[in-house]
Amino acid sequence: MGEQRKILCISDGSHECRTAVLFGAERAMRNGSALVIMCVINSADNSLVSALGAGVLEELRLEALDNLQELSQIVKQRTGIVPQLFIKEGEIHQAIRECINEDAAIKTLLLAASSSKKGPGPLVGEATRGTMALGVRPIAIMIVPEELSDSEISELAS
């Protein structure tokens, strides 16, 4: 029997991120997958880090950890699943590619589309245009709408 399949969600603190994580948790519970939640800290601008100091980067790490732990608690209370949590530094596309390339069990990237007038969000926009290069192997990309109720999330995830 192969390794347990994994669903990858990206945590950025947005409302749509919560929707994606809850949908991913419900989906993982129903199909026996594991859930991975990753937060990316954009430390690519070294001049900014240098100007503001390493303390700011540490604050960003702590905020990311708090956010991930909060999401993890919600997931565990709702589904009993304990998600794998990752914090990566750098550019978000590169971090997603690295995560997918490092873990062959990741089979799905799950995103939620914002309902904002500004559009669905940069990752969703790239995914729908086919311009998101995700790694050395193909994976599925699932996109769920931001404005789902808890009952709609449960119904759609089944």
C-alpha positions as CSV (number, residue, x, y, z in Angstrom):
1,M,0.0,0.0,0.0
2,G,1.3,3.5,-0.9
3,E,2.0,6.5,1.2
4,Q,-1.1,8.5,2.4
5,R,-2.1,11.1,-0.1
6,K,-1.9,14.7,1.0
7,I,-3.8,17.9,0.3
8,L,-1.8,21.1,0.4
9,C,-3.4,24.4,1.5
10,I,-1.6,27.8,1.7
11,S,-2.2,29.9,4.7
12,D,-2.0,33.7,4.2
13,G,-4.4,34.8,7.0
14,S,-7.2,35.7,4.5
15,H,-10.8,34.7,4.9
16,E,-10.6,32.6,1.8
17,C,-7.6,30.7,3.3
18,R,-9.8,29.6,6.1
19,T,-12.4,28.3,3.6
20,A,-9.8,26.3,1.7
21,V,-8.4,24.8,4.9
22,L,-11.8,23.8,6.2
23,F,-12.7,22.3,2.8
24,G,-9.4,20.5,2.7
25,A,-9.9,19.1,6.2
26,E,-13.4,17.8,5.3
27,R,-12.1,16.3,2.1
28,A,-9.1,14.7,3.8
29,M,-11.4,13.2,6.5
30,R,-13.7,11.7,3.9
31,N,-11.0,10.2,1.6
32,G,-8.4,9.3,4.2
33,S,-5.9,11.9,3.1
34,A,-3.6,14.0,5.2
35,L,-3.8,17.8,5.3
36,V,-0.8,20.0,4.9
37,I,-1.0,23.7,5.7
38,M,1.9,25.9,4.7
39,C,2.5,29.6,5.4
40,V,5.1,31.4,3.3
41,I,7.0,34.4,4.7
42,N,8.2,36.6,1.9
43,S,11.8,37.3,3.0
44,A,13.0,37.6,-0.6
45,D,13.5,41.3,-0.2
46,N,16.8,41.2,1.7
47,S,17.1,45.0,1.7
48,L,13.8,45.2,3.6
49,V,14.9,42.6,6.1
50,S,18.2,44.4,6.6
51,A,16.5,47.7,7.1
52,L,14.0,46.5,9.5
53,G,16.2,44.0,11.3
54,A,16.0,40.3,12.0
55,G,13.5,41.0,14.8
56,V,10.8,41.8,12.2
57,L,11.4,38.5,10.5
58,E,11.1,36.7,13.8
59,E,7.8,38.5,14.5
60,L,6.6,37.4,11.1
61,R,7.5,33.8,11.9
62,L,5.7,33.9,15.2
63,E,2.6,35.4,13.5
64,A,2.7,32.7,10.9
65,L,3.0,30.0,13.6
66,D,0.1,31.5,15.6
67,N,-2.0,31.5,12.4
68,L,-1.1,27.9,11.6
69,Q,-1.8,26.7,15.2
70,E,-5.2,28.4,15.1
71,L,-6.1,26.7,11.8
72,S,-4.8,23.4,13.2
73,Q,-7.0,23.7,16.2
74,I,-10.1,24.4,14.1
75,V,-9.3,21.5,11.8
76,K,-8.8,19.1,14.7
77,Q,-12.0,20.2,16.5
78,R,-14.0,19.9,13.3
79,T,-12.6,16.7,11.8
80,G,-10.2,15.1,14.3
81,I,-7.3,15.5,11.8
82,V,-4.0,16.9,13.0
83,P,-2.6,18.7,9.9
84,Q,1.1,19.0,9.1
85,L,2.2,22.6,9.5
86,F,5.0,24.2,7.6
87,I,6.5,27.7,7.5
88,K,8.7,28.5,4.6
89,E,10.6,31.7,3.7
90,G,11.0,33.2,0.3
91,E,8.8,33.7,-2.7
92,I,5.5,32.0,-2.6
93,H,5.6,30.2,-6.0
94,Q,9.1,28.8,-5.2
95,A,8.0,27.7,-1.8
96,I,5.0,25.9,-3.2
97,R,7.1,24.2,-5.9
98,E,9.7,23.1,-3.2
99,C,7.0,21.7,-1.0
100,I,5.4,19.7,-3.8
101,N,8.8,18.5,-5.1
102,E,9.9,17.5,-1.6
103,D,6.8,15.4,-0.8
104,A,5.6,13.1,-3.5
105,A,2.5,12.3,-1.4
106,I,1.1,15.8,-2.1
107,K,-1.4,15.2,-4.9
108,T,-3.6,18.2,-4.6
109,L,-3.1,22.0,-4.2
110,L,-6.3,23.5,-2.7
111,L,-7.0,27.2,-3.1
112,A,-10.0,29.3,-2.4
113,A,-11.1,32.1,-4.7
114,S,-11.7,35.5,-3.2
115,S,-15.0,37.2,-3.8
116,S,-13.3,40.6,-3.9
117,K,-13.9,43.0,-6.7
118,K,-10.1,42.9,-7.2
119,G,-10.3,39.4,-8.5
120,P,-10.0,35.8,-7.2
121,G,-6.4,36.3,-5.8
122,P,-3.0,36.0,-7.5
123,L,-2.6,32.2,-7.0
124,V,-6.1,31.4,-8.2
125,G,-5.7,33.8,-11.2
126,E,-2.5,32.1,-12.2
127,A,-4.0,28.6,-11.7
128,T,-6.9,29.4,-13.9
129,R,-4.8,30.9,-16.6
130,G,-2.5,27.9,-16.6
131,T,0.6,30.0,-15.8
132,M,1.4,28.5,-12.4
133,A,4.4,26.2,-12.7
134,L,4.1,23.9,-9.7
135,G,6.9,21.4,-9.9
136,V,8.4,18.5,-11.7
137,R,5.3,16.3,-11.5
138,P,1.6,17.0,-12.2
139,I,-0.8,17.6,-9.3
140,A,-4.5,18.5,-9.2
141,I,-5.5,22.0,-8.3
142,M,-8.9,22.5,-6.6
143,I,-10.4,25.9,-6.2
144,V,-13.3,26.6,-3.9
145,P,-15.3,29.8,-3.6
146,E,-14.6,31.9,-0.5
147,E,-18.2,32.5,0.6
148,L,-19.1,28.9,1.5
149,S,-21.0,28.3,4.7
150,D,-19.8,25.4,7.0
151,S,-22.7,23.3,5.8
152,E,-21.8,24.0,2.1
153,I,-18.2,23.1,2.8
154,S,-19.3,19.8,4.3
155,E,-21.7,19.0,1.4
156,L,-19.2,19.9,-1.4
157,A,-16.3,18.1,0.3
158,S,-18.1,14.8,0.3
